[in-house]
Amino acid sequence: MTEKEYYAVLSASPLFAGLDRKETDEAVGRMEGRVSSYRKGDFLHAPGTPFSAFGLVLYGSVHACTDDVNGNRLIMAEVGAGNTFGEALCFLSVPEPPVYVTAASDAGVLWLSPAPLWSGSSDGIGAGMQKRFAAVLAARTLKMNERIQILSKRTIREKLTVYFSGLTRGLASGPEGVAFTVPLSREDMAAYIGTDRSALSRELSAMKREGLIDYRKNAFLLKKR
């Protein structure tokens, strides 16, 4: 990616929003930032391995996953450009986290360590980044609450209703309903809501027949009732 694209992504991230380039570079340097590139399907982080740094996605997207008791993959988060992953696990130094991270597409990641923010001087950029990092952790907690709402539902339709509600929040409604895009493949959507692909496809088809939704590939319409 170009230098202009790099700074554009960082400035859109809550962690660096409002900082000029000099301040951004100082903050990245303080957090021992390093950039890595990955191919689709690559492992960014293996399960059971401590997070020595958390990631900020520069381009592409990554999946933070875990496995259920039966060994089935469960996508905990789909993380796109400008967003972060692994912050809490890194900050708390969880010794054997059950989470692993894979590249959902070709992706670039800026790896950052929060530890230096607390190990040195807390004035200037350090103090400001402490507050920003704390805000990122708080936002992650709220996001995980939404995730729990999906997983706590008993039926696939209930899970899909909560998931679609999150995707359509804040979108304007048209004459037929709210149009939105699902960022996941059918297989990944099934892994995200905690079911299998066949069951998901059956429920989507049933909801379409009943006039609740319409869809073509990843373009969906939540119809007005």
C-alpha positions, 0 to 999 in steps of 0.5 A: 500500500502507498504511504498515503493509504497507510496514513489514511487507514491509521487516521480513520482508526480510533487509536490514531484518529486526530493525530497528525503524521508526526504524532502518528509516527511517534505513537507507532514507534512508541508501541514498537509497530511493525508491518507484516503482509499475509496471503489469504488463508495464512495463520497470523496467530496460532491457538495457545500462543500468547499475544505479544502484540495486537494487530491493526488491519491496514488492508484486507480482512482477518478472522479471529476464531476459536473452536467449540468443544466438537472442534468446529470453527467459530468466527468470533470477529471479522476484522477489516481495515482500520480495526484492531484485534487481540487487544485485551488478550495482549494487554492481559498477557493471557498465557494460552488464549484459545483464539487464533487469527487467519487471513480472510483475504490478502491482508496487511497488519500493523502489529503494536505492543501496548506495554511500552505505553505503561513502562516508560514516561506517561506524559505527552504522546504516551499518556494520550495513547494510554487513554486511546487504548483504554477506549479501544478496549471499552469498545471491544467489550461492547462489541463482544456483548453484541457477539454474545447476543447472537450466540445466546439465541437458540434458533438460527432465525433468531441468530440471523435476526440479531446479526442482520440487525447489527449490519443494518443499524444506522442504514436508511430504509428504501421503499422495499426495506433496508439494503445491506451487504453481508461481509462473510461467505455462507460458510463463514457466516455459518461459523460466525453465528454458530451453525453449519452451512447447510442449516444456514442455507435452509433457514435463509431460503425459508426466510426468503420464501416467507418474504422476510428477506431477499438476497443475491450472493452477499447483497441482502434486503431486509424487507419491510413488514 
